[in-house]
Amino acid sequence: MRTGLALLFAISIVAVSLVQWLWASQTPIEPPQRSHTIEDLVGSWSDLKLVPGLILHVEGADQVLVSVASGQTSLEDSGQRLAVGDAFHTASVGKLFTAVTVLRLHEEGLLDIDEPIRSYLGDTTLHGLVVVQGRDYWKQITVRHLLSHRSGIGDTDNDLWFGLSIALQPQKVWTVEELLDNARRVGAVNEPGKAVSYASAGYYLLGILIERVTNEPYHQVVRREVFDRLMMNSTFETNTEWQHQVPSLQHYANMTNLSMHDPSFEFADGGFVTTVGDLVRFGRALLNRELFTSEITHEEFINPQLLPDGTPSRYALGPSSENTEAGNKIIYHGGAWGVLFAIDTTNEAILITSLAQTRVNLRTFYSNIKSILQEQNGIF
């Protein structure tokens, strides 16, 4: 009897904890008021209880405007004081590295971005990923669809079952097949090419594509095509290369330290560690049109793709793209761990930040920092 009651009590505690985790994960945190200066903004966000530390770097065409770190490398007492040069996890900003690699392989003639991806991956990998009203549209998915989030594949990033599976199995090594099965379970959003549907699972497929057409491991190809070319010597793929070589800002989902979890659930969709210095190199290479050999590829990478009705999508072939009311063209990508990488191509300015927490309201942060930078510096 006592054993049964103890078991019931334990189950109740776990259930309550899970409910609390689920509720908290749906409630973004942000300061109570907008900031009017960079100093206030850094202080108000870094003081949030669940934010271990904040890195913020902004530079214009010819000078650094802001370069600051506040807080610690972790929420735990063992955390060190955070520095601007510390490494941090890219989250989905790493999709840009995958996209650039795919487009460079396209330039090299190893793949065609307008070919159906089945031409490279075969049939079994794709079955069931885009089932709409009982019909499977897997044969219609092209590489371009995957790059620009128009494949129709479902979004697993906000799937509670997937999130709980990661949280409760910190040492689980996820296979690509398991990651794709999550997308099948979530279900498709639309037919390929019909609408925008952000899908990390599409980038899992791009990672497999890179390996198939080169006969090399994904991380080696990305290193050759991106990191080595740009001398991004402090950027590492977390599944195979990252050995915690330097201090890093650890990233969290509420109080769960995801830096301690196996990183395999991020294959090809964001699993990198980088630094401000390396992302600046990447941004300058984009601004100087050095990422690709062809001007056509550069323009496709940064300009929105058109939807069937002729309206522009918010996605180009990797990054998001928008024009501000002030007439500035912005290329950007955010990441789940409160990471943001943005380039004002009109003013040749770069913004990099990490708050290392899934629950921060990154949209609010970005809106606030943009308003300050626009007022003070005329950028973003």
C-alpha positions in Angstrom: 0.0 0.0 0.0 2.7 2.4 1.0 4.7 1.5 -2.1 1.7 2.3 -4.3 1.2 5.6 -2.6 4.9 6.5 -2.9 4.8 5.6 -6.6 1.6 7.7 -7.1 3.2 10.6 -5.3 6.4 10.4 -7.4 4.3 10.3 -10.6 2.3 13.3 -9.4 5.5 15.2 -8.8 6.8 14.4 -12.3 3.5 15.3 -13.8 3.4 18.7 -12.0 7.0 19.4 -13.1 6.1 18.6 -16.7 3.1 20.8 -16.7 5.1 23.6 -15.2 7.8 23.1 -17.8 5.2 23.1 -20.6 3.5 26.2 -19.4 6.7 28.1 -18.9 8.0 27.1 -22.3 5.0 28.8 -23.9 5.5 32.1 -22.0 8.2 34.3 -23.5 10.1 36.4 -21.0 11.1 40.0 -21.5 11.7 43.2 -19.5 8.6 45.1 -18.3 9.6 48.2 -20.3 11.3 49.1 -23.5 14.8 50.6 -23.2 15.8 53.9 -24.8 19.6 53.4 -24.6 21.9 50.5 -25.4 23.1 50.5 -21.7 19.5 50.2 -20.4 18.7 47.5 -22.9 21.8 45.4 -22.0 21.1 45.8 -18.3 17.3 45.0 -18.5 17.8 41.8 -20.5 20.8 40.5 -18.7 19.1 41.0 -15.4 16.2 38.6 -16.4 16.3 35.6 -14.0 16.6 32.9 -16.7 19.2 34.7 -18.8 22.7 33.6 -17.8 24.4 36.3 -19.8 24.1 38.6 -22.9 26.6 39.2 -25.7 25.9 42.2 -28.0 28.1 43.4 -30.8 27.1 46.0 -33.4 29.4 47.6 -36.0 28.9 49.9 -38.8 30.8 50.1 -42.1 33.9 51.6 -40.5 33.6 51.3 -36.7 32.4 49.2 -33.8 29.4 50.8 -32.2 28.7 48.4 -29.4 30.6 45.4 -28.1 29.6 44.3 -24.7 29.0 41.2 -22.5 27.1 41.1 -19.3 26.4 38.3 -16.8 28.0 34.8 -16.6 28.7 31.9 -18.9 26.0 29.8 -17.1 23.2 30.0 -14.6 25.0 27.7 -12.2 27.3 29.2 -9.5 30.3 27.7 -11.3 29.7 30.1 -14.2 32.5 32.5 -15.2 32.2 36.1 -16.0 31.1 36.4 -19.6 33.3 38.1 -22.2 32.5 39.3 -25.7 35.0 36.9 -27.2 33.5 33.8 -25.6 32.0 31.1 -27.8 28.2 30.6 -28.0 25.9 28.1 -29.7 24.4 29.4 -33.0 21.0 27.6 -32.8 19.3 28.1 -36.2 21.7 30.8 -37.3 23.8 27.8 -38.3 21.3 27.1 -41.0 23.1 29.8 -43.0 26.2 27.7 -43.1 24.3 24.8 -44.4 22.6 27.0 -47.0 25.9 28.5 -48.2 27.4 25.1 -48.5 24.5 23.8 -50.6 24.7 26.8 -52.9 28.4 26.5 -53.4 27.9 22.8 -54.3 25.3 24.0 -56.8 27.9 26.4 -58.3 30.4 23.5 -58.5 27.9 21.4 -60.5 27.4 18.7 -57.9 23.7 19.5 -57.5 20.9 21.6 -59.0 18.8 23.5 -56.5 15.7 23.2 -58.8 15.9 19.5 -59.0 13.6 17.4 -56.9 15.6 16.2 -53.9 14.6 12.6 -54.6 17.1 12.8 -57.5 19.8 12.7 -54.8 18.3 11.1 -51.8 16.1 8.3 -53.3 12.6 7.5 -52.2 12.7 5.9 -48.7 14.1 9.1 -47.0 11.2 11.2 -48.2 8.1 9.1 -48.0 5.4 10.5 -45.7 7.0 13.9 -45.1 4.5 16.0 -47.1 1.1 14.2 -46.9 -1.8 16.6 -47.5 -5.4 15.3 -47.6 -4.2 11.8 -48.0 -1.8 12.5 -50.9 2.0 12.3 -50.4 3.8 15.1 -52.3 7.3 14.0 -51.5 8.2 13.7 -55.2 7.7 17.4 -55.7 10.1 18.7 -53.0 13.0 20.6 -54.6 16.3 21.7 -53.0 15.1 25.3 -53.5 11.9 24.5 -51.5 14.0 23.2 -48.6 16.4 26.2 -48.6 13.5 28.7 -48.5 11.2 26.9 -46.1 8.5 26.2 -48.8 8.7 22.4 -48.7 5.4 22.0 -46.7 7.2 19.9 -44.1 5.9 20.4 -40.6 7.6 22.4 -37.9 9.2 20.2 -35.2 10.8 23.1 -33.3 7.7 23.9 -31.4 6.5 20.4 -31.0 6.0 19.7 -27.3 6.7 15.9 -27.6 10.0 16.6 -29.3 10.9 19.2 -26.7 10.1 16.8 -23.9 12.0 14.0 -25.5 15.1 16.2 -25.7 14.7 17.5 -22.1 14.1 14.0 -20.6 16.8 12.2 -22.6 19.9 14.4 -22.3 22.3 11.7 -23.5 20.2 10.3 -26.3 22.0 10.3 -29.7 19.4 11.2 -32.3 19.6 9.6 -35.8 18.6 11.6 -38.8 15.9 9.0 -39.4 14.4 9.7 -36.0 14.5 13.4 -36.5 12.6 13.0 -39.8 10.1 10.7 -38.2 9.3 13.5 -35.8 8.4 15.6 -38.8 6.2 12.8 -40.2 4.4 12.6 -36.8 3.8 16.4 -36.7 2.4 16.3 -40.2 2.7 18.5 -43.3 1.6 22.1 -43.5 1.0 22.5 -47.3 2.0 21.2 -50.7 5.6 22.0 -51.7 6.0 25.6 -53.0 2.5 26.7 -52.0 3.3 28.6 -48.8 6.0 29.5 -46.3 6.4 26.9 -43.5 9.6 27.1 -41.4 11.0 23.6 -41.1 14.2 22.6 -39.5 13.5 19.1 -40.9 14.1 20.5 -44.3 17.6 21.3 -43.2 18.1 17.8 -42.0 17.5 16.7 -45.6 20.0 19.3 -46.8 22.6 17.9 -44.5 22.0 14.4 -46.0 22.1 15.9 -49.4 25.5 17.5 -48.8 26.9 14.1 -47.7 25.3 12.2 -50.6 26.7 14.4 -53.4 30.2 14.8 -51.9 30.6 11.3 -50.3 32.0 13.2 -47.3 30.7 13.9 -43.7 28.5 16.9 -43.5 30.8 18.8 -41.1 33.9 18.4 -43.3 32.2 19.8 -46.3 30.9 22.8 -44.4 34.3 23.4 -43.0 35.9 23.3 -46.4 33.3 25.4 -48.2 32.7 28.0 -45.5 34.9 28.0 -42.4 38.3 27.4 -43.8 37.7 29.8 -46.8 36.7 32.6 -44.4 39.2 31.8 -41.7 36.4 31.1 -39.2 38.8 29.2 -37.0 36.7 29.5 -33.8 33.5 27.9 -35.3 32.9 24.2 -34.8 30.1 21.7 -35.6 28.9 20.4 -32.2 28.3 16.8 -33.1 31.8 16.0 -34.3 34.3 18.9 -33.8 33.4 20.8 -30.6 35.6 19.8 -27.7 34.9 22.8 -25.4 38.2 24.3 -26.5 37.4 27.8 -25.0 35.0 29.2 -22.5 31.4 29.2 -23.9 28.1 30.8 -23.1 25.9 27.8 -22.1 22.3 27.8 -23.4 19.0 26.9 -21.7 15.4 26.0 -22.1 14.1 27.4 -18.8 16.4 25.9 -16.2 17.5 23.0 -18.4 21.1 23.4 -19.5 21.0 22.2 -23.1 24.8 22.6 -23.3 25.0 19.3 -21.3 22.7 17.5 -23.8 23.9 15.5 -26.7 23.8 17.9 -29.7 22.7 15.3 -32.3 19.1 16.7 -32.4 20.5 19.8 -34.3 22.0 18.0 -37.3 22.5 20.5 -40.1 19.9 22.9 -38.8 22.0 24.9 -36.3 24.4 22.7 -34.4 27.5 25.0 -34.3 29.5 26.9 -31.7 30.9 30.2 -32.9 32.2 33.6 -31.8 31.4 37.2 -32.5 34.7 37.5 -34.5 33.8 34.6 -36.8 30.3 35.8 -37.4 31.7 39.2 -38.3 33.9 37.5 -40.9 30.9 35.7 -42.3 28.9 39.0 -42.4 31.7 40.9 -44.1 32.1 38.2 -46.7 28.4 38.5 -47.5 28.6 42.3 -47.7 31.7 42.0 -49.9 30.0 39.4 -52.1 32.7 36.8 -51.3 30.5 33.9 -50.2 29.9 32.7 -53.8 31.6 32.8 -57.2 28.5 33.9 -59.0 26.6 37.2 -58.6 23.4 35.3 -59.4 23.9 33.0 -56.5 24.6 35.9 -54.2 21.4 37.7 -55.2 19.3 34.5 -54.8 20.8 34.0 -51.3 19.7 37.4 -50.0 16.5 38.1 -52.0 13.1 36.8 -51.0 11.6 33.9 -53.0 8.3 34.5 -54.7 5.2 32.6 -53.7 2.7 31.3 -56.4 0.7 34.5 -56.3 3.8 36.6 -57.0 4.2 38.0 -53.5 7.6 37.8 -51.9 8.2 35.3 -49.2 10.0 36.5 -46.1 12.7 33.9 -46.8 15.5 34.0 -49.3 17.6 30.9 -49.9 18.7 30.6 -46.2 18.2 33.9 -44.4 15.1 36.1 -43.9 15.0 39.3 -45.9 13.1 42.5 -45.4 13.2 46.2 -46.2 12.6 48.6 -43.3 10.4 51.7 -43.4 13.7 53.7 -43.6 14.6 51.9 -46.8 17.3 49.7 -45.3 17.6 46.1 -46.6 18.1 43.7 -43.7 19.3 40.1 -44.0 18.9 38.1 -40.8 18.3 34.8 -39.0 17.4 34.2 -35.4 18.0 31.1 -33.3 16.1 29.3 -30.5 18.7 30.1 -27.8 18.1 33.8 -28.1 20.6 34.2 -30.9 20.4 36.8 -33.6 22.6 37.6 -36.6 21.5 40.5 -38.8 23.1 42.5 -41.6 22.0 45.9 -42.8 23.3 45.6 -46.3 22.3 49.2 -47.1 24.6 50.6 -44.4 27.1 47.7 -44.3 26.3 47.2 -40.6 26.3 43.9 -38.6 24.4 43.0 -35.4 25.2 39.9 -33.4 23.7 38.9 -30.1 23.1 35.9 -27.8 20.9 35.7 -24.7 21.3 31.9 -24.4 17.7 31.2 -23.4 14.9 29.7 -25.4 12.3 31.7 -23.5 13.4 35.2 -24.3 11.1 37.1 -26.6 13.7 37.6 -29.4 11.2 39.6 -31.5 10.8 42.2 -28.7 14.6 42.4 -28.2 15.2 42.8 -32.0 12.5 45.5 -32.3 13.9 47.4 -29.3 17.5 47.3 -30.5 16.5 48.3 -34.0 14.6 51.3 -32.8 17.6 52.5 -30.8 20.1 51.9 -33.6 17.8 53.6 -36.1 17.4 56.7 -33.9 21.1 57.0 -32.9 22.9 55.7 -35.9 20.5 55.5 -38.8 21.1 51.7 -39.2 18.7 48.7 -39.2 
